[in-house]
């Protein structure tokens, strides 16, 4: 079996399970003494505050920051897990071109289920007029599925725990053992 550090990049609509599954994957790796770190797009956005908006260039900047951090962590011997919306083609192209050893994991989930989960109150905020609908991809325009993910997990059909098992099985299937 081969061994190397990976950057697991979770993308999908808001409330599809990116952060939940990402944190679980990191926890599972740490339990088995595999060095890992989690970067969440929302935490990055929160760190930069109002200087990082929701325009296309701001979204690309948030993704590029996550990519930079993930690469630095990988260089230091850590597996990185990134949970980020990554809905635009420029952001997807950026990570494909600039992130080493990336495994792109698309968390597919119908928007109706995401709205029911609404873990951060984004969809409710749009409904109440407190959040601009243009900032929540998936409402005014559908979340565009990526054209070439390494793995697709339907989070409306799989629990977070099952999703982590799917990822582990994928790694075994492609000849890597990190767990």
Secondary structure, 3 states (H helix, E strand, C coil): CECCCCEEEEECCCCCCHHHHHHHHHHHHHHCCCCEEEEEHHHHHHHHHHHCCCCHHHHHHHHHHHHHHHHHHHHCCCEEEEECCCCCHHHHHHHHHHCCCEEEEEEECCHHHHHHHCCCCHHHHHHCCCCCHHHCCCCCCCCCCCCCCCEEEECCCCCHHHHHHHHHHHHHHCCECCC
